[in-house]
Amino acid sequence: MTATSLAPSLAAIDGIFRALADPTRRDVVERLTAKQASMSELAAPYRMTLPSFLEHMKVLEGAGLVRSSKVGRARIYQLEAARLKLAEDWLGRQRTLWERRLDRLDSYLMQMKEETPE
């Protein structure tokens, strides 16, 4: 894969991590894992104005983590779990990379220990 072919997915991952960097937005994502909810239900626990809360929802929606639809007069939000999978996959690749590096370091240090006369 070239850097240009990775660009869209890296931009998506950046957006996801940026969206999840805020504790309010992380909490909303956690709450939406249980069930979909209206804007007023989601905003109720927070001590902020509805327009301020709406900005949080726009960030989550822009990152593709939530999707909204109009049902009657209410806007209903639901989690887009597949987008979280992008971040999970990225983290998994990083974990694998560092595990390999640490295994190589461990092997190298063991080899050094065996070669060092006591």
C-alpha positions as CSV (number, residue, x, y, z in Angstrom):
1,M,0.0,0.0,0.0
2,T,1.2,3.5,-0.8
3,A,0.9,6.5,1.4
4,T,-1.8,7.9,-0.8
5,S,-3.9,4.8,-0.6
6,L,-3.7,5.0,3.2
7,A,-4.6,8.7,3.3
8,P,-8.4,8.3,3.5
9,S,-8.2,5.7,6.2
10,L,-5.6,7.7,8.1
11,A,-7.7,10.8,7.9
12,A,-10.7,8.8,9.2
13,I,-8.7,7.4,12.1
14,D,-7.4,10.9,12.9
15,G,-11.1,12.1,13.0
16,I,-12.1,9.3,15.2
17,F,-9.4,9.8,17.7
18,R,-10.0,13.6,17.6
19,A,-13.7,13.0,18.3
20,L,-12.9,10.5,21.1
21,A,-10.4,12.9,22.8
22,D,-13.2,14.7,24.6
23,P,-14.7,13.0,27.7
24,T,-18.3,14.1,26.9
25,R,-18.1,12.6,23.4
26,R,-16.6,9.4,24.8
27,D,-19.4,9.2,27.3
28,V,-22.0,9.7,24.5
29,V,-20.4,6.9,22.5
30,E,-20.6,4.6,25.5
31,R,-24.2,5.5,26.2
32,L,-25.1,4.8,22.5
33,T,-23.6,1.3,22.7
34,A,-26.6,0.4,24.9
35,K,-29.3,1.9,22.7
36,Q,-30.1,4.7,20.3
37,A,-31.3,8.0,21.9
38,S,-32.7,11.4,21.1
39,M,-30.7,14.6,21.3
40,S,-32.6,15.6,24.5
41,E,-32.0,12.2,26.1
42,L,-28.3,12.4,25.3
43,A,-27.9,16.0,26.4
44,A,-29.9,15.6,29.7
45,P,-27.0,14.6,32.0
46,Y,-24.6,17.4,30.9
47,R,-24.5,20.9,32.4
48,M,-24.2,22.7,29.1
49,T,-26.5,24.5,26.7
50,L,-28.2,22.4,23.9
51,P,-26.2,24.3,21.2
52,S,-23.0,23.4,22.9
53,F,-24.0,19.8,23.2
54,L,-25.0,19.9,19.5
55,E,-21.5,20.8,18.6
56,H,-20.3,17.6,20.3
57,M,-22.8,15.6,18.3
58,K,-21.6,17.3,15.1
59,V,-18.1,16.2,15.8
60,L,-19.2,12.6,16.5
61,E,-21.3,12.6,13.3
62,G,-18.5,14.2,11.3
63,A,-16.1,11.4,12.4
64,G,-18.8,8.9,11.4
65,L,-19.1,7.5,14.9
66,V,-22.8,8.3,15.1
67,R,-25.6,8.7,12.7
68,S,-28.8,10.7,13.2
69,S,-32.2,10.6,11.7
70,K,-35.3,12.6,12.1
71,V,-38.2,10.7,13.7
72,G,-41.2,13.0,14.0
73,R,-39.9,16.1,15.7
74,A,-37.0,14.4,17.4
75,R,-33.5,13.7,16.1
76,I,-32.5,10.2,17.0
77,Y,-28.8,9.2,17.2
78,Q,-27.3,5.7,17.0
79,L,-23.8,4.4,17.1
80,E,-21.9,3.5,14.0
81,A,-19.8,0.7,15.5
82,A,-18.0,-0.1,12.2
83,R,-16.2,3.2,12.5
84,L,-14.9,2.2,15.9
85,K,-13.5,-0.9,14.3
86,L,-11.1,1.4,12.2
87,A,-9.6,2.7,15.4
88,E,-9.5,-0.8,16.9
89,D,-7.7,-2.2,13.9
90,W,-5.2,0.6,13.9
91,L,-4.5,0.1,17.6
92,G,-4.2,-3.7,17.0
93,R,-1.6,-3.1,14.3
94,Q,0.4,-0.8,16.7
95,R,0.2,-3.4,19.4
96,T,1.5,-6.1,17.1
97,L,4.3,-3.9,15.8
98,W,5.5,-3.1,19.4
99,E,5.1,-6.6,20.6
100,R,7.4,-7.7,17.7
101,R,9.9,-5.0,18.5
102,L,9.9,-5.9,22.2
103,D,10.3,-9.6,21.4
104,R,13.4,-8.8,19.2
105,L,14.8,-6.6,22.0
106,D,14.3,-9.4,24.5
107,S,16.0,-11.9,22.2
108,Y,18.9,-9.5,21.6
109,L,19.3,-8.9,25.4
110,M,19.2,-12.6,26.1
111,Q,21.8,-13.2,23.4
112,M,24.0,-10.4,24.9
113,K,23.6,-12.0,28.4
114,E,24.7,-15.4,27.0
115,E,27.7,-14.0,25.2
116,T,28.9,-12.0,28.2
117,P,31.4,-13.9,30.4
118,E,30.6,-13.9,34.0
